[in-house]
Amino acid sequence: MPRIALGLEYDGTAFSGWQRQAHAASVQAALERAVGRVADVAGPLEVVCAGRTDAGVHATGQVVHFDTDAERPARAWVRGVNSHLPASIGVRWAAWPGDDFHARFSATARRYRYILLSDPLRPVLRRDRVAWTWKPLSLKPMQAAAQCLLGEHDFSAFRAVACQAKHPVRTVRELTLHRLGDCIVLDIEANAFLHHMVRNIAGVLMAVGAGERPVEWVAEVLAGRDRTRGGVTAPPGGLYLTAVRYPERFGLPDPAPPPAFA
């Protein structure tokens, strides 16, 4: 049965997250219904994603796969599926990477962007698109503190209590922060992520930027491997899954440019 990959973007505000749930709206359930309609099957068609996102988290570069005998051109899997999706979810491309492709297990890295607005007044038009704090934030201490998180580490201090990963060791390949208009943007890429890992990193760096903790505190949190010492979990609205990396042999399109709400 041929395997099809789709590139996906979505506004996660109205969803309980990616994963299908019995009594709440999910991105997975909406996509599976739409794919099933285009494939002309009796019910939803199971779809596997590269990385599950939490409630309120967005994506511009999610990748999924499914298996079907239905023969449709790429435009049908894009425009046809989109015609059955809510306006907050959209398919960007369709590809046939081969039967050995797996959206989750074939991935070599994932990339997230966290957009943080520091302003005395809460945002209105951007309220679900950025994370907001009224506290003034200093960028340079945040940049300095982030350096200790690069490389392979035990990220137990940055994982949610409910995290189901088999081990807490992850390799962070890139972690940068820069200003974009009135926002601070955090870009991070790793081989894989723990549950709430990016939001917990953002929360720790926010404490440093606000002057509540010294730069050295982030390294202490990391070495302590204790989530209770890691401060608050930053809100979900500013988080975007922006890219999933795969070996070139699968021939998947490049991800879209990451979001900017300056």
N, C-alpha and C positions, 0 to 999 in steps of 0.2 A: 504494500500500500504506500503510495508516494507521500513524502513528508514535505509540508509547506511551512515556510517561515514568514512571519509578518512583522513589520516595524510599527510600533504603536506609540501614540501620545495620548495623554489624558489629564484632565483636571480632576484631582482626587477629592475635591471638597465635599461632594455629596455622597461619597462611597465609604463603606466601612473598611476599605483597603482592597488589595488585589484579590485575595482569596475568597472563593465561593463560600457563602454562609446561608444557613437555612432561613433566617429571619431578618436579614439586612441586605441592602444593595451592595453589590461588589462589581469591580471591573471585570473579573473573570466571568461571572455569570452573564453579564450583558454581552460580552464578546462571544461567549460560547453559543448563546441564542442566535446572534447575528450570523456567525459562521455556519451554524446548522441550517439556517434558512437558505443561505447561498449554496451550500452543499446538497440541499434538498434531502435532508435526513429527517427522521420522525421526531427527533428531539435535539437538545443541545449536543454539540460536538466538543469533546474534551480538548482543552487548550492548555499547554504547559508554558510557563513564563521563565524568563532569565532570572528574575529576582522579585520576590514578593514585596510590595510596598504597603505601608500601614495606612490607616484611616487618615484622610486629609493630605496625603503625600501625592505629588504629581509625577509625571514622566513625560519626557520628550524623546527618549531613546529606548523604551522597553522593546524587547524582542520576545516573540512567542513562536511555538510550533504546534502543528496538529497533523494528523494522518487522515487521508481521505482518498477514496477512489473517484471522487467527483472530478471531472476534467473541466477546468475553467481557465480562461486566460488571466494574466496578472491583473488586468483592469477590473475584472469581475470580483476578484478577491479584495481589491482595494475599494472601488466605487460601490460594488454590490454590498459588501459587508458594511461599509459606511452608511449606506442607505437604511440599514436596520439598527444602527447604533444611536444612542442619545448624542446630543451635540457636544457633550463633554468628553467623548472618546472618539478617536480617529485613527484609521489605518493609514500609514504613510507609504508603505511599499509591500510587495509580495515577492518571494523568491523561492527557488527550489534548491536547497543546499545539499541534498542527498540524504539517504536513509540513515547515515551514521551521525547526522547532526542532532544535537540536543540543545535546546535553548538555554538550559541551566548548566548542564555538565560539560558542554563544549566551550563555554565561556572561559576566557583566560583572565579577564579583568572586568570590573564594573566601575562606573564613574558617576558621582553625584555632585550636584551644586546646591549650596545652601545660601539663600539670599536673606540678609538681615538688615532691617531698617532700624536705625537709631534716631529717634525723633521724640520731642516732648509730646507731640500729638499723635494719637493713634491713626493709622491709615484707614481710609474709607474705600476707595476704589481698588486698592491693592490689598485689602484686609485678608484675603485667603490666598494671596500669591507670594507674600513675603512674611517672614517672622518679624515681630515688632518688639522693641524694648524702648522704654522712655529714657533709659540711662544713657548718658554719653559714653561712647566707646572709643578707645585709643587703638589704632590699627597696629602700630609697631610692636607693642608688647604681645599682641595676639599672634603676629607673624613669628616673633622670636619663640614664643611658647610652643607653637605648632611643630617646630623642627624636631623635637624629641620624639614625635609620633611617627616619623618616617622610618621605613624599614620593617623588619619582621619583629613582632612583639606579641606578648600575651596581653590581649585587650580585655581581660576579665572586668576591669574597672569601668569599661565603656560598653558593656553588654547588658541588655534587659534581664531582669530576673527570670522572665518566661522564655528566654532564648533557648532554642532547641538544637543549636549547633553542637556537633560532637566534641569540638575543642575550640578554645578561644584564641588560637594563634592565627594572625592575619598579617599580610605584608602590604603596607601602605607605600605605594610607588610615587605618589605625588600628593602634596597637601599645600595649597597656596591660598593666600587671602589678599584681596585688593579692593580698593574703593571703585564703585561704579555709580556715579551720580551721588545720591544721598544714601546709598546702600553699601554695606560690606558684603562681598561675595567670597564664599569659601568653596573651592573646587578640590575634590579629593578623589583619588583613584586607588583601588586596591584589588588584590586577586579575588577577594570576597569580603563580605561584611557580616558582622553580627547584628542581631536584632537591636535596633535603636542606636547602633554604633555611631553613625554620623551625627545624629541629634545630640547624643551625649558628648561627643567631641565638641560640637558647637556650643553646648551649654557651658562646658569647662572653659573654653576660650572666651566666651562672653564674660565670665567672672573675672578673667584676667584683664580683658579690655576695659571693664568697668572700674578697675583698680581695687576690686574686692580681694583679689589674690595675687601673689607675686608670680612672675614668669616661671620660677623654679617649681611652683606647685604642680604644674601639669605633669612633669617628670615624676614627682612624688606619687601622684595619683596613679599613673601608669605602673610604676614599680610596686605599689601597694596591692594591686589586683583585687581591690575591694570596691564594689559598685557604690556602697554607702558613703564613700569618701569623694565621690565624683561630682557632686553638685547636681543641678537640675537637668532634666531632659528638655532640650529646646523644643519649641512647638513645631508641629508637622507642616504648617502651611508654607514655610520657606524652602522645603526640601523637594528636589527634583532628581529623578533617575535620568541622567542625560546621555549615557552611552554604555553599551556592552561590547567588549572586545572579543573577537573570534579569530582563529587562524584564517589566513587569506584564502586557503583552499575552498572555503565554503562560499566565497564570492558574494558576501552580503554587502548591501549599500553602506556608505559612510553615514554615521549618525547626523542628525540635524544640529545646527548651532545651538548652544545652550541658551536658556532664557535670560533676558535682561530686563529689569523693571526699574531703571534709573529715572 
